[in-house]
């Protein structure tokens, strides 16, 4: 995994988002993140689904780190990580 994703995975960032401290981001936590990042409520469901790489209904530290890495370094505009902050115009 790229250095930026490792930094995000190992740091305080995920801990701040994981309010119930279960090691995952649930729907409410992903929604809070989306709203804070300016993602429209209409887009949050699609963003959450894209973040949940294994489809288990929650977002792991690794899944979020991979999406952040994809956003900054990926070259596929349709990849889930490309829309982590909603649709950018």
N, CA, C and O atoms as a DFTB+ gen file, in Angstrom:
356 C
 N C O
     1  1       0.855      -1.181       0.000
     2  2       0.000       0.000       0.000
     3  2       0.890       1.228       0.000
     4  3       1.966       1.223       0.598
     5  1       0.463       2.230      -0.639
     6  2       1.271       3.446      -0.774
     7  2       1.452       4.135       0.573
     8  3       0.666       3.955       1.503
     9  1       2.491       4.912       0.641
    10  2       2.847       5.603       1.865
    11  2       1.717       6.485       2.400
    12  3       1.488       6.520       3.609
    13  1       1.012       7.193       1.526
    14  2      -0.060       8.080       1.984
    15  2      -1.184       7.292       2.633
    16  3      -1.742       7.728       3.640
    17  1      -1.526       6.136       2.073
    18  2      -2.580       5.315       2.651
    19  2      -2.121       4.743       3.990
    20  3      -2.909       4.669       4.933
    21  1      -0.861       4.339       4.082
    22  2      -0.337       3.820       5.342
    23  2      -0.388       4.886       6.425
    24  3      -0.747       4.590       7.565
    25  1      -0.036       6.117       6.090
    26  2      -0.098       7.205       7.061
    27  2      -1.527       7.385       7.546
    28  3      -1.775       7.509       8.745
    29  1      -2.459       7.397       6.613
    30  2      -3.851       7.584       6.988
    31  2      -4.333       6.419       7.837
    32  3      -5.043       6.628       8.821
    33  1      -3.967       5.213       7.482
    34  2      -4.412       4.029       8.205
    35  2      -3.880       3.987       9.623
    36  3      -4.585       3.544      10.530
    37  1      -2.664       4.433       9.833
    38  2      -2.036       4.261      11.126
    39  2      -2.231       5.448      12.055
    40  3      -1.909       5.360      13.240
    41  1      -2.740       6.532      11.550
    42  2      -2.793       7.755      12.332
    43  2      -4.087       7.982      13.083
    44  3      -4.975       7.132      13.149
    45  1      -4.142       9.134      13.625
    46  2      -5.276       9.575      14.416
    47  2      -6.515       9.831      13.568
    48  3      -7.626       9.864      14.098
    49  1      -6.345      10.010      12.276
    50  2      -7.461      10.364      11.404
    51  2      -8.628       9.394      11.529
    52  3      -9.763       9.819      11.742
    53  1      -8.367       8.116      11.401
    54  2      -9.434       7.126      11.469
    55  2     -10.060       7.109      12.856
    56  3     -11.277       6.984      12.994
    57  1      -9.231       7.232      13.873
    58  2      -9.729       7.219      15.253
    59  2     -10.724       8.348      15.505
    60  3     -11.697       8.178      16.239
    61  1     -10.471       9.492      14.895
    62  2     -11.390      10.619      15.054
    63  2     -12.732      10.362      14.380
    64  3     -13.770      10.818      14.860
    65  1     -12.709       9.632      13.271
    66  2     -13.940       9.337      12.537
    67  2     -14.737       8.210      13.181
    68  3     -15.967       8.215      13.133
    69  1     -14.056       7.262      13.773
    70  2     -14.683       6.084      14.380
    71  2     -15.194       6.427      15.779
    72  3     -14.566       6.093      16.783
    73  1     -16.331       7.091      15.825
    74  2     -16.832       7.625      17.092
    75  2     -17.223       6.549      18.096
    76  3     -17.088       6.759      19.301
    77  1     -17.705       5.399      17.622
    78  2     -18.103       4.352      18.574
    79  2     -16.947       3.395      18.889
    80  3     -17.121       2.446      19.655
    81  1     -15.784       3.637      18.310
    82  2     -14.539       2.919      18.595
    83  2     -14.638       1.413      18.364
    84  3     -14.069       0.625      19.120
    85  1     -15.371       1.013      17.303
    86  2     -15.475      -0.416      16.999
    87  2     -14.494      -0.857      15.920
    88  3     -14.477      -2.026      15.535
    89  1     -13.686       0.064      15.434
    90  2     -12.694      -0.274      14.423
    91  2     -13.192      -0.162      12.992
    92  3     -12.465      -0.485      12.053
    93  1     -14.423       0.294      12.822
    94  2     -15.029       0.459      11.495
    95  2     -15.832       1.748      11.475
    96  3     -16.180       2.291      12.523
    97  1     -16.124       2.235      10.270
    98  2     -17.037       3.359      10.125
    99  2     -18.385       2.796       9.705
   100  3     -18.493       2.096       8.698
   101  1     -19.407       3.108      10.484
   102  2     -20.756       2.683      10.127
   103  2     -21.424       3.772       9.289
   104  3     -20.806       4.788       8.974
   105  1     -22.668       3.555       8.940
   106  2     -23.377       4.498       8.070
   107  2     -23.404       5.908       8.648
   108  3     -23.182       6.880       7.925
   109  1     -23.672       6.023       9.937
   110  2     -23.733       7.353      10.566
   111  2     -22.370       8.039      10.533
   112  3     -22.289       9.244      10.295
   113  1     -21.310       7.289      10.766
   114  2     -19.974       7.870      10.765
   115  2     -19.551       8.282       9.350
   116  3     -18.922       9.325       9.169
   117  1     -19.891       7.474       8.363
   118  2     -19.584       7.845       6.977
   119  2     -20.397       9.068       6.568
   120  3     -19.895       9.943       5.863
   121  1     -21.637       9.127       7.006
   122  2     -22.482      10.282       6.704
   123  2     -21.887      11.545       7.317
   124  3     -21.835      12.585       6.661
   125  1     -21.440      11.465       8.569
   126  2     -20.794      12.615       9.222
   127  2     -19.570      13.069       8.433
   128  3     -19.364      14.265       8.229
   129  1     -18.765      12.114       7.995
   130  2     -17.581      12.441       7.212
   131  2     -17.976      13.123       5.910
   132  3     -17.390      14.139       5.535
   133  1     -18.967      12.567       5.220
   134  2     -19.411      13.140       3.952
   135  2     -19.921      14.559       4.106
   136  3     -19.566      15.442       3.326
   137  1     -20.748      14.775       5.105
   138  2     -21.297      16.117       5.346
   139  2     -20.156      17.095       5.658
   140  3     -20.142      18.218       5.155
   141  1     -19.208      16.663       6.484
   142  2     -18.082      17.530       6.842
   143  2     -17.230      17.882       5.619
   144  3     -16.638      18.959       5.551
   145  1     -17.178      16.959       4.655
   146  2     -16.384      17.179       3.450
   147  2     -17.171      17.871       2.346
   148  3     -16.641      18.108       1.261
   149  1     -18.429      18.197       2.614
   150  2     -19.230      18.917       1.637
   151  2     -19.918      18.041       0.610
   152  3     -20.380      18.537      -0.418
   153  1     -19.995      16.727       0.878
   154  2     -20.695      15.823      -0.036
   155  2     -22.189      16.011       0.167
   156  3     -22.662      16.079       1.301
   157  1     -22.923      16.095      -0.917
   158  2     -24.369      16.280      -0.798
   159  2     -25.006      15.027      -0.201
   160  3     -24.509      13.915      -0.381
   161  1     -26.098      15.225       0.501
   162  2     -26.801      14.087       1.091
   163  2     -27.244      13.092       0.027
   164  3     -27.338      11.895       0.297
   165  1     -27.514      13.575      -1.168
   166  2     -27.912      12.696      -2.258
   167  2     -26.767      11.781      -2.688
   168  3     -27.012      10.675      -3.172
   169  1     -25.538      12.220      -2.520
   170  2     -24.371      11.450      -2.958
   171  2     -23.782      10.552      -1.881
   172  3     -23.037       9.624      -2.194
   173  1     -24.100      10.809      -0.630
   174  2     -23.449      10.093       0.470
   175  2     -23.657       8.589       0.381
   176  3     -22.727       7.832       0.658
   177  1     -24.837       8.134       0.006
   178  2     -25.079       6.697      -0.104
   179  2     -24.151       6.045      -1.110
   180  3     -23.608       4.971      -0.852
   181  1     -23.966       6.685      -2.255
   182  2     -23.072       6.147      -3.283
   183  2     -21.618       6.177      -2.817
   184  3     -20.853       5.253      -3.089
   185  1     -21.249       7.231      -2.123
   186  2     -19.884       7.330      -1.591
   187  2     -19.658       6.209      -0.577
   188  3     -18.628       5.536      -0.617
   189  1     -20.607       6.008       0.326
   190  2     -20.480       4.968       1.347
   191  2     -20.359       3.591       0.708
   192  3     -19.528       2.782       1.121
   193  1     -21.181       3.326      -0.290
   194  2     -21.124       2.036      -0.980
   195  2     -19.769       1.846      -1.656
   196  3     -19.227       0.741      -1.661
   197  1     -19.226       2.909      -2.221
   198  2     -17.922       2.832      -2.857
   199  2     -16.794       2.603      -1.868
   200  3     -15.813       1.932      -2.188
   201  1     -16.924       3.149      -0.680
   202  2     -15.896       2.971       0.347
   203  2     -15.890       1.556       0.903
   204  3     -14.840       1.036       1.279
   205  1     -17.056       0.936       0.956
   206  2     -17.210      -0.404       1.532
   207  2     -16.809      -1.454       0.498
   208  3     -17.660      -2.071      -0.142
   209  1     -15.511      -1.642       0.349
   210  2     -14.969      -2.494      -0.700
   211  2     -15.412      -3.944      -0.646
   212  3     -15.564      -4.574      -1.693
   213  1     -15.624      -4.493       0.548
   214  2     -16.005      -5.900       0.637
   215  2     -17.504      -6.108       0.838
   216  3     -17.967      -7.241       0.962
   217  1     -18.264      -5.003       0.869
   218  2     -19.717      -5.096       0.948
   219  2     -20.263      -5.604       2.264
   220  3     -21.372      -6.137       2.306
   221  1     -19.504      -5.448       3.347
   222  2     -19.974      -5.943       4.639
   223  2     -20.796      -4.923       5.421
   224  3     -21.182      -5.185       6.560
   225  1     -21.069      -3.764       4.823
   226  2     -21.898      -2.764       5.479
   227  2     -21.155      -1.813       6.388
   228  3     -21.775      -0.995       7.069
   229  1     -19.841      -1.905       6.412
   230  2     -19.025      -1.002       7.220
   231  2     -17.721      -0.744       6.486
   232  3     -17.330      -1.507       5.603
   233  1     -17.056       0.335       6.859
   234  2     -15.823       0.746       6.186
   235  2     -14.661       0.545       7.144
   236  3     -14.623       1.130       8.226
   237  1     -13.721      -0.285       6.736
   238  2     -12.545      -0.537       7.569
   239  2     -11.509       0.563       7.375
   240  3     -11.589       1.366       6.446
   241  1     -10.564       0.573       8.253
   242  2      -9.442       1.508       8.166
   243  2      -8.719       1.336       6.822
   244  3      -8.357       2.317       6.171
   245  1      -8.517       0.078       6.420
   246  2      -7.821      -0.199       5.170
   247  2      -8.639       0.250       3.959
   248  3      -8.083       0.780       2.997
   249  1      -9.946       0.043       4.002
   250  2     -10.797       0.468       2.888
   251  2     -10.778       1.984       2.731
   252  3     -10.692       2.493       1.614
   253  1     -10.858       2.698       3.835
   254  2     -10.821       4.154       3.760
   255  2      -9.456       4.633       3.281
   256  3      -9.373       5.546       2.459
   257  1      -8.392       4.028       3.783
   258  2      -7.054       4.404       3.342
   259  2      -6.852       4.166       1.861
   260  3      -6.244       4.988       1.175
   261  1      -7.360       3.039       1.356
   262  2      -7.247       2.730      -0.067
   263  2      -8.027       3.740      -0.903
   264  3      -7.569       4.148      -1.970
   265  1      -9.198       4.142      -0.426
   266  2     -10.006       5.118      -1.165
   267  2      -9.330       6.483      -1.197
   268  3      -9.336       7.155      -2.228
   269  1      -8.753       6.891      -0.087
   270  2      -8.043       8.177      -0.043
   271  2      -6.855       8.130      -1.004
   272  3      -6.600       9.092      -1.730
   273  1      -6.137       7.023      -1.005
   274  2      -5.014       6.878      -1.928
   275  2      -5.497       6.949      -3.377
   276  3      -4.886       7.623      -4.206
   277  1      -6.583       6.260      -3.676
   278  2      -7.136       6.264      -5.033
   279  2      -7.539       7.681      -5.444
   280  3      -7.325       8.078      -6.589
   281  1      -8.113       8.433      -4.529
   282  2      -8.524       9.801      -4.834
   283  2      -7.323      10.643      -5.270
   284  3      -7.389      11.357      -6.271
   285  1      -6.241      10.558      -4.521
   286  2      -5.099      11.422      -4.790
   287  2      -4.174      10.896      -5.890
   288  3      -3.545      11.682      -6.598
   289  1      -4.089       9.582      -6.035
   290  2      -3.094       9.026      -6.952
   291  2      -3.672       8.177      -8.081
   292  3      -2.940       7.824      -9.006
   293  1      -4.943       7.844      -8.037
   294  2      -5.532       6.996      -9.058
   295  2      -5.759       7.727     -10.368
   296  3      -5.803       8.956     -10.412
   297  1      -5.900       6.958     -11.427
   298  2      -6.131       7.567     -12.730
   299  2      -7.471       7.143     -13.338
   300  3      -7.749       7.444     -14.499
   301  1      -8.297       6.448     -12.558
   302  2      -9.612       6.011     -13.031
   303  2     -10.689       6.897     -12.411
   304  3     -10.970       6.765     -11.220
   305  1     -11.297       7.794     -13.182
   306  2     -12.305       8.702     -12.625
   307  2     -13.572       7.994     -12.162
   308  3     -14.401       8.600     -11.483
   309  1     -13.736       6.721     -12.518
   310  2     -14.916       5.964     -12.093
   311  2     -14.635       5.071     -10.886
   312  3     -15.553       4.421     -10.385
   313  1     -13.408       5.023     -10.412
   314  2     -13.061       4.208      -9.252
   315  2     -13.757       4.754      -8.008
   316  3     -13.965       5.962      -7.900
   317  1     -14.121       3.878      -7.066
   318  2     -14.808       4.350      -5.854
   319  2     -14.066       5.465      -5.125
   320  3     -14.687       6.415      -4.650
   321  1     -12.754       5.357      -5.035
   322  2     -11.981       6.381      -4.346
   323  2     -11.982       7.721      -5.045
   324  3     -11.755       8.752      -4.410
   325  1     -12.234       7.724      -6.342
   326  2     -12.256       8.976      -7.093
   327  2     -13.419       9.863      -6.672
   328  3     -13.408      11.069      -6.920
   329  1     -14.412       9.272      -6.043
   330  2     -15.592      10.036      -5.628
   331  2     -15.753      10.108      -4.108
   332  3     -16.851      10.345      -3.604
   333  1     -14.671       9.904      -3.396
   334  2     -14.751       9.897      -1.936
   335  2     -15.296      11.226      -1.389
   336  3     -15.926      11.252      -0.332
   337  1     -15.055      12.306      -2.100
   338  2     -15.555      13.609      -1.667
   339  2     -16.734      14.053      -2.526
   340  3     -17.000      15.246      -2.668
   341  1     -17.440      13.070      -3.099
   342  2     -18.571      13.370      -3.966
   343  2     -18.102      13.676      -5.364
   344  3     -16.914      13.579      -5.670
   345  1     -19.027      14.040      -6.202
   346  2     -18.689      14.359      -7.585
   347  2     -18.058      15.743      -7.642
   348  3     -18.644      16.733      -7.203
   349  1     -16.862      15.786      -8.188
   350  2     -16.161      17.057      -8.315
   351  2     -16.359      17.581      -9.730
   352  3     -16.155      16.859     -10.707
   353  1     -16.753      18.821      -9.827
   354  2     -16.955      19.428     -11.146
   355  2     -15.714      20.137     -11.614
   356  3     -15.703      20.706     -12.705
